Amino acid sequence: MFDDYVEHASAPGVDSSRARGALPAVQYEGFEPSPYDQDDNRADVFQDQADTVPPAAPIFQLGEVQCPLSAPLVSLVVSSDSLYMGLANNLIIEIELSRAEQFIRIQIPRKPNEFSIYKLFLDPSGRHLLVTSMQGENWYFYRGWKKPKQLKGFKMVIESVAWNKAALLSSTHSTSTREFLVGARNGTIYEAVLDAEEDFFKSQERYLQPVFTLPERHPVTGLKFDMFPPLDPKQALVLVTTPTRIYQFVGIPDRRSEEGGRVFSALFASYRETAPKIVELPGNIDYSELHVYSPNADQAYSLPKVVAWMNAAGIYHGSLDFDSKTDDLIDGARLLPYPPLNSTQNTVPISMALTEFHVLLLYRDRVLGISNLNEQLAYEELLPLKPNEQVRGLTSDPVRKTYWVYTDQAIWEVGVSNEHRDVWKIYLEQGRYDAALRYANSASQRDQIMSAQAKAFFNEGRYFQAAQCYAQCSVPFEEVTLKFLDAGERDALRSYLISRLERTRKTDLSQRMMLATWLVEFYLSKCNELDDLVASESVSQDVDNLLAERAILEDDLRHFFETYKANLDSRTVYELIQGHGRTDMYLHYATVIGDYERVVEHWVMEEEWTKAIDVINRQSNLELYYRFAPVLMRQAPKETVDSWLRQRALDPLRLVPALLRMQHAPRDPLSPNHAVRYLNHVIFEQGNTSPTIYNLMITFYASTPSTTSPSSTSQDHPEDDGPLLRFLSTAPSDPLTGKPYYDLDYALRLCKQGGRTQPCVHIYSKMGLWENSVDLALEKGDLELAKINADMPEDDDQLRKKLWLKIAKYVVQDKQDIKMAMRFLENTELLKIEDILPFFPDFVVIDDFKDEICTALEGYSAHIDALKAEMDEATRNAEAIKQDIAALQKRFIAVDAHERCSSCALPLMSRQFYVFPCHHTFHADCLIGLTKEFLPAHALRRILVLQTELMKSSHTTGIDRASIANPSLIPAAPGGRHPGSQRTLLSANFGAQAPGAGTGPRSGANAFGRSVLSAGDRLRDLIVPDALANLVTAPAGWIPGIGLGGGGAKREAGEKDAEKAERMRRELEDVLAANCPMCESVVAGLDKPFVQPGEVDATWDL
């Protein structure tokens, strides 16, 4: 039925959405005028782009709803997207517009000749429906029912119904209509309540009670009521209309609606003796309509804003003022006459509807829309009627704001697509500029509004408001400026320039700079003007006002500098400010742009040292500290040093010239030296290590103050050395070298020039010149200082003793105080009485130190006895060691004949072997092979050296190899019986001998020795276990020189060689057999794998 439905409120039609989409999405932030001059061709392009606006959508659009009807349509009502149609065959059709394809038929069980539908009344929630007839019989239908129910108590022809919108929309699940008013044809107004709840003992008619009857008993054609305030209703307004009259009943209801019971009885009872507010407009028609419009009708507690009454004379409309103190709540009421029509039909419309800005009028062949703002015709469209088709009425959905025209054969929806289109223009013509701006949709519309408003303000003499408006429109800058200059309104012009500057794009640098510079000139001129007025009216009462105005203006100028400092040329602004003589603004502008150097220079020239230091403290440029340090240090040393201490990033070396100015400057002796205070902070707090800073500190301490007389010295005032000594003692030293950071030679020279003895002594000790320090202390007669320095070389007892002897000599010879010398010996353990005896005179009585001499002799005797006891103990220990060694020589271990080598598992007796106390047994070559794996590099080198020396001896004389148990070491003789090659002691890694080298045994041995010393990591490869074993275990008969005949000299030389070879062999044996390799390898082999590389482990094979 609704397959071809065109549009409704919940689903906007295609045309409506297209019209909305055609409007540009304007984000207006102040009108931006063309950045180009009018003579520039680009200005036309800019203007064309601004004027290129797509055609506006129509205000209203009429769309037909495809709805075939089974009988002529009599009445149609819509509310909250619920549509009900009453047909001539007494059939009610219900349609939910959100589901237009579904509809419900409700049949009134009456024949058309017995019952004919007159009007339908639907509540705002769309749940309760009243069906009235001309016969006075009325029916009630609740959404969800399958059939309606007759209202037996409602025996009247109902012309109008006023629903309780607030109660119905706030309680969506309630089945009750709550109290509502019914207007009958006989002029009586009823209050009634219906309830759709199924109750066997109760009918749907809770009560029906007449509350008021109009005196002329005309039909009640319109009825509306509202309670206010919405959330706490205390009063009620009831609007009642007849064909010729409109009534206003205002009063206090009986009770709140949610409390139940009668509500309007007392309100209407108050008007039985007094007449309500009545407006009568005579006419010759027997019908009229009453409509109200609420912007937020979908909200339960919203109040209507506009009321309109269609009657024979026109449309009586106005706004509802619920805050009115009188009974007339219709404010600004006026009569809107009907537009003249070209046809001969009646000018009084059949029906009407009220939108936000228009009144829709329905005639027999067309629909008109009249603006309720200017009462002009805004919309007209003919209805495409069929022959004999009769227009029935115009209805609206007050909640969803949809409007419907229906005839006896068709339905149309009047779509409100662009109702705000011309609202701005109407408000503009009426001079309501603020309202026009609210409804402007484009920049060009806003520009027209602002231009008109600016012109109006200017003509009214409201120049500041005009300036603000001119700044937001496209009126040429020159025109506006000249208008204000001609009017002499420089203050308003200044406001205009500020507004234009705020709205000028940031990329327009030249324009912004010109505007900002001009504004600075305006501000300065105004300040001078106010100064002149204050000076001329010093006695007048307006001085306070002028001073306040000047203060405000100066604050504005300061704020202007801060805001637009990037758009000002500093040199130009400086010239402007100096030209007007505004020193305060000069300094403020320099501070704002960060030109602190200019500010400091100003205060230095004014000799305002504290202000200059404050300015330096507020900025971060360190160069200003260095530049103005000399003058500020001399004039305000305390404040300057305080400033330096707050800025830790300063380089103290660059402040040295300023500090040096304080060296010879006159200074109050009671006041602290601020240069020393800063240097102390740099050294001890900041940890500075520059020698220059330390030397400068010593310079200040060592130099004589300017207030001291030339004749005074540090000898006269020894307390002056205290600060210098404290610094020399506590000054940090280099942690790597232990030497102080200051130059010791420089410090010594200064202290000598100033005659400062104690510092000189301290410096000598720092330099390690202990004798000089002690000599100088003794020279000045400071014995305690000499003692302190004599104990300083703690690691050199000889030097300490020498220094103490110097002091002792000074005490004995110079002081000639024997008792003091004796007491002096108690201060040190280095000197004895015999050490200082040579210093005594030859003829001196020993009575004073006789006891000390006796004590010394007794000490020596005791010491001699102790040494003798130690010697006896050492002799006894030596005898015990000799006995232990003899016992070790006789120790033995029994070895089984079938014992096997712990390394190779072969029979042990097959060749030379070793047995260890742990009962591990090894062949000699197996022992050497195991031992070389864990011996350190130095032991391996020693083995190779011994091996080399033994081989030299073996090649020096002929050896009978037959006497050696191992025949593998016999050299191969030419033509001998042993064709095999000689066994070598070196591995093949050594390579061939160099060409030209000697081939004798000695040359080969030398080459071997050289190779051993440079072998490095290949030491273990150079040791051949079986060859080395023969050298270690060879019997004494093969050693050269033993058993050989010859002369005495030759035999003596041979015996020496034999002793040497035996000694080396024993040393070699001691190195190899020092420890059991099996036990030693447990510790040495912790980092070795169990399975060696190349070894196959088959112990886990299955």
Secondary structure by P-SEA (a helix, b strand, c coil): cccccccccccccaaaaaaaaaccccccccccccccccccaaaaaaaaaaaccccccccbbbbbbbcccccccccccccccbbbbbccccbbbbbccccccbbbbbbccccccccccccccccccccbbbbbccccbbbbbcccccbbbbcccccccccccccaaaaaaacccccccccbbbbccccbbbbbcccccccccccccccccccccccccccccbbbbbbcccccccbbbbbbbcccbbbbbbccccccccccccccaaaaaaacccccbbbbbbbcccbbbbbbbbcccccccccccbbbbbcccccbbbbbcccccccccccbbbbbcccccccccccccccccccccbbbbbcccbbbbbbcccccccbbbbbbccccccccccccccccbbbbbbcccccccccccccccaaaaaaaaacaaaaaaaacccaaaaaaaaaaaaaaaaaacaaaaaaaaaaaccccaaaaaaaaaaacaaaaaaaaaaaaaaaccccaaaaaaaaaaaaaaaaaaaaaaaaaaaaaaccccaaaaaaaaaaaaaaaaaaaaaaccccccaaaaaaaaaaaccaaaaaaaaaaacaaaaaaaaaaaacaaaaaaaaaaacccaaaaaaaaaaaaaccaaaaaaaaaaccccccccaaaaaaaacccccccccccaaaaaaaaaacccccccaaaaaaaaaaaaccccccccccccccccccaaaaaaaaaccccccccccccccaaaaaaaaaaacccaaaaaaaaaacaaaaaaaaaaaacaaaaaaaaaacccccaaaaaaaaaaaaaaaacccccaaaaaaaaaaccccccccccccccccccccccaaaaaaaaaaaaaaaaaaaaaaaaaaaaaaaaaaaaaaaaabbbbbbccbbbccccccccccccccccccccccaaaaaaaaaacccaaaaaaaaaaaaaaaaaaacccccccccccccccccccccccccccccccccccccccccccccaaaaaaaaaaaaaaccccccccccaaaaaaaaaccccccccccccccaaaaaaaaaaaaaaaaaaaaaaaaaacccaaaaaacccccccccccccccccccc
